[in-house]
Amino acid sequence: GGRRSRRTRAYKGQDYEAEMEINLEEAYHGTTRIINVNGKKLRIKLKPGMYEGQKIKLKGKGAPGINGGENGDLYITIHIQKHPKFERKGDDLYTDLPIDLYTAVLGGKVTVHTLGGDVNLTIPKGTSGGKTLRLKGKGMPHYNGSGYGDLYVKTRIIVPTDLSEEEEELFKKLKELRTKKETTV
């Protein structure tokens, strides 16, 4: 009789899963991380705009295949640390902007710190606390594609507490003028 040849089946290696934590600045600009997988150092380039819970697949970086099968894949889940200043919703960012009473009343320019650098923002005359102003294109970069989300800035008015006597007198005069104006209307 003839010899029967038994073919051994090739199996794909097991997939690996890992988690990686990055901060919001790294998610904004993109970053490179080196991780250790089975004694091998892997350099991972993260593109700008990464978001919480996003999974990255590194093909062939999992367990070795069996009987000549291909290697498994490595899946990395991205976690983004909470930022002390910015809150992220999609590709938009939200932040509070403290402005002084004088700028709120008279209007003026203020500097806003964004992840992409400082920008000047014009505060309209008569801005009340809690008013939200939009800075178009100053949010997070879109992960796939071009462009950016927006940055929404909510005004918070800082009321002066340590007034000099002269300042207090001026406020009293302003109050008097305001009261006269409202009673003559």
C-alpha angles and dihedrals in degrees: 000000000000126000116255114224113216114206115216111224120237116228129198113243121253119276117243126216126205138169128223130192121209132171126244093257090056090048088051100047100026121240145210121236131184116216132181117235117177092334093311121113113228123195111215122193113205115201123226115270099040112163138208113283094011114151123217120199120211105193116223095006095109129083119326117266122255121243092000095316119146121271120264121250131253118230117196121193114208122220121190119210118234111262120226093222110024132055116201126215111174105311094332123097128208127202142161120246118203111211128178122248093250094056090046091053101036101028123230146152124297133180117244119199111223130176087253095051138282121317133186118241126193112225109209118235111267097023112171126212115271094031111141120220122191125224103197116222094006096107129084122319115255106255097223112031137008133303137048139256120245133267115229114203119197114202120231115188118221109213113207112244104178100062121172117230090256092052091048090052090051091052090050090051090049090051090050092050091048092049092049091048092050094048094049094053 
